[in-house]
Amino acid sequence: MTDNRPEEVTAVEQESWKEKGVALRAFFYIFGTHLFAGFVWLLFYLGQHAQK
């Protein structure tokens, strides 16, 4: 019975790493999307206020 215990711990650790990876990836996608949206907003703002 003790032979199965390390496998269960390994499976739990792998699942934990997967959850952390998904959360980190989601954070970077959300941050990157907001950064890109801010850059586009800046381009529109500068284009609107440019001397023509």
C-alpha positions as CSV (number, residue, x, y, z in Angstrom):
1,M,0.0,0.0,0.0
2,T,2.8,2.4,0.6
3,D,3.9,1.9,-3.0
4,N,1.0,4.0,-4.3
5,R,1.6,6.9,-2.0
6,P,4.5,8.5,-3.9
7,E,2.5,8.3,-7.1
8,E,-0.4,10.1,-5.5
9,V,1.9,12.9,-4.2
10,T,3.5,13.2,-7.6
11,A,0.1,13.5,-9.3
12,V,-1.0,16.1,-6.8
13,E,2.2,18.1,-7.4
14,Q,1.8,17.9,-11.1
15,E,-1.7,19.1,-10.9
16,S,-0.6,22.0,-8.7
17,W,2.1,22.9,-11.2
18,K,-0.5,22.8,-14.0
19,E,-2.8,25.1,-12.1
20,K,0.0,27.6,-11.4
21,G,1.0,27.5,-15.1
22,V,-2.6,28.2,-16.2
23,A,-2.9,31.1,-13.7
24,L,0.4,32.6,-14.8
25,R,-0.4,32.2,-18.5
26,A,-3.8,33.9,-17.9
27,F,-2.1,36.7,-16.0
28,F,0.3,37.4,-18.9
29,Y,-2.4,37.2,-21.5
30,I,-4.6,39.6,-19.7
31,F,-1.6,41.9,-18.9
32,G,-0.4,41.7,-22.5
33,T,-3.9,42.5,-23.9
34,H,-4.3,45.5,-21.7
35,L,-0.8,46.7,-22.6
36,F,-1.6,46.3,-26.3
37,A,-5.0,48.1,-25.9
38,G,-3.2,51.0,-24.1
39,F,-0.7,51.3,-26.9
40,V,-3.5,51.4,-29.5
41,W,-5.3,54.0,-27.4
42,L,-2.1,56.1,-27.2
43,L,-1.8,56.0,-31.0
44,F,-5.4,57.2,-31.4
45,Y,-4.8,59.9,-28.8
46,L,-1.6,61.1,-30.4
47,G,-3.2,61.0,-33.9
48,Q,-6.1,63.1,-32.8
49,H,-3.9,65.7,-31.3
50,A,-1.3,65.8,-34.0
51,Q,-0.9,69.1,-35.9
52,K,-2.1,68.7,-39.4
